[in-house]
């Protein structure tokens, strides 16, 4: 890990850009902390770090206000990372199906999501290795948002993640339902009831499949971008319970 820039935000949060090998990322740490801060790894949708920066920074600054560090890394094939031909082709197939009003097939979903999960999860684990070695960061770690399939895989294979806040949505391969049954950590799942890009019943079926004894579904009326502020407060309370 190499830090490439840093700035102090107006609320005292220290924001540092870094690279992990060739992977860009950002780390936010509280302005003042007397002990190493627990870490929340922010999941990133495939829109790119620059595009999603305002939302990610807002979530990270809320985490810092609660005493947590937050970090994210660019997904494979997104943002400034090299283009990934297979992913571009899968996205094009998805767009064609949706523009034609056709059902999105399992084959398109698998081609779009499963290779991304296979690449992104080891990179997220490498990021955890580097971040948790910093003196200002300590365990435990949580995972928040991003593609839900990546969150599912991380919850199964990464023991350092002890709680996850997941965003219902994105297209979920059927094989991920089997992995969901292996998840045992506490979960807080946010569902926008009228999300135009989400199969609501599939989201409910996935929530039912999770094997966690503690799992909460937080459903709100409205579309994909209509998440109310109090939903963020509830998610923050969830991480406060499990990371402190």
N, C-alpha and C positions, 0 to 999 in steps of 0.2 A: 504494500500500500504506500502510495506517495501522495502527500497533500500538495495541491497545485495552486490554491488560493484560499484566503480566509477573509471574512468580514464580520464585524459586530453589528447585529441588527438593533433596531431602536428599542427593543425590549430586553436587550442584553444578551440574547442568544448568540452563541458563536456558530457561524455557518462556514463550513470548510468543504471545498470541492476536493475530490481525490480521484486517483486512478488505481485500480486493482489490476495489475497487468495492463491490458488495453481497455478495461471496463471503466467507464466514468461512473462516479457516484457523488453523493453529498452526505455530509454528516452535520447534524445540528446537536449542540450540547447546551445545557442550561448555563445561564450567565454566572451563577454562583452555586457551588455545590461543595459540601464538606466531606462527601464520600463519593466513591464511584457510582455513577448513575446507571440504573437498569436501562436496557436498550429495547426500543421498538423498531423492528425492521419494517419499513413501509413498502408494500408491494406496488409495483408500477405497471399500469396497463400499457399495451403496445402502441401508445400514441407518442412516446418519447419523453425524455426527462425535461427538455426545454418546454414542451407544450404543457405538461402537467405540473410545471414548477409552482405556479401560484397555489394550487390546491395542496400539493405536497408540503410546501413551506408552511401553509396555514395549519395543517395537521401536526407538523413537526414542532411549531411554536406552541401549540396547545400542549403537546407532550412535554416540552421543556418547562412550561409553566407548572406542570404537575411533578417535575423533578426527574423526567426521563430524557435520555438521549434518543435521537431518532436518526435513521439513515436509510438510504435507498441506493440501488444500483440500476444502471440502464439495462433493459432487457435485450437479449440477443436479437439482432436485426432491426432494432429500433433506434430512433434519435440519430446520434453521430456514429453509431457502430456500423460496420460493413453490412450492406444489404445481404439478405438471405433469400436466395432464389426460391427455395421450396416454400418458405413462409409467404413471400410475395404472391406466388401462384395460388396458394391456399386462400389468401385474402381476396384475390381476384375472383376465385370460384364462389366465395361467400357473397361478395357484392353482386355477382351476376344472379345468383339464386334469389337474393333478397329483392333486387330491383325487378325481377320477373315475377315476384309474388309467389315463388315456389318454396316448398318446404326445404329447409337446410338438412341435407342428408348426414347420416352418421359418418360417412366417408369424408365429407368436407370438414366436419367438426374434428374428427380424429387427426386429419392431416394438418389442420390449423393449430390445434392445441397440444397434442401429445409431444411432438418434437420440441415445442417451446418449453414444456414442463421438464423434459429430459435434459435440456441445456441450462435452463434458468435455475433449477433447484441446486445443482452442484455449485453454480456460481454464487448463489445466495449463501450457501454453507461456507464457501471460501471467504465471503465478505464477513460472515460471523466470526470466522477464525481471526481475521485481521482486526475487526472492530473490538472484539472482546479481549484482545491483547493490549489495548490502549489503557493506560493507567486511569484515565478519567471515566472509563466505562467498566461496569461489572455486570454479572448476571443477576437475575435471570433475564431472558429475552422473550419478547412477544412478537407477533406478526400481525400486520394490519393492512387490509385492503388488497388492491391489485386483482389479478386474475384468480378466481377462486380455486381453480385446479392446481395452481402453484401452491396456494396456501394449504390445500389438502395434502399434497405430497410432502411439503415441509413438515406439517403436523405429524405425519406418520414416521418420517425418517430422521428428523432432527430433534434429539432429546433436549437440546438447550432451549428450544422454544416451548414455553410452559403454558401459553394462552394465545388464542388467535381471535382477532376480529375480522370477519370475512364479509365481503360484499357479494350478495346473491346476484347472479347475472353471468354474463359471458356464456359461451356455449360450452357445455360440460360433456366430455366423452362418457359413454356408458361405463367404461372401465374405471372411471374415477369414482363411481358409486361404490364399487367394491373397496377401493382404498378408503373411502369415507367411513365405511364400517369399522376400519382399523383405528380411526382417530379416537383418542381417549382424553385429550387435554380439554380444559374449559373453552367453550366457544361462544362468541357473540356475533350473530349473523344479522346483517342489515339487508332488508328487502324493501325496495320501492314497489308498491302494489301495482302501479300503473306503468311500470317501466316498459316502454315500447319495444325495447330490444331484448327483453327477457321473457322466457317461458315461465310464467308464474308457477304452474303446476310442477314443472321440472324442478324449480327452486324449492318448492315445498317437499317434493319427494327426496331431494338431496338432503335437506335438513333432517328429515325423518331417518335417513340412512346413517347419519353420523352416530358413531358409537359412544360419544362422550356422555357421561352421566350428568354433567352440567353443560347445558346448551340452551341459549336464549335466542329466540327469533324476534327481532325488532322490526315490525312491518309498519310502514307509513304510506298514506295515500300520496299519490303524485308520481311524476315521471322520473327518469334517470337522474336529472339534475335538480330535483325538487326536494332533496334531503333536508329536513328541518334542523335548525341549530341544536335543539334539545337532543337529537339523535347523536350528535357528536359528544354532547355532555354525558349521555349514557355510556357510550363507548369508552370515554375517558374514565368513568367510574369503574367500568369493567377491568381496565388495565390497572387502575389503582389498587383494586382488590387482589389482583393476582401477581403483580410485579413488585409489591412492597411488603 
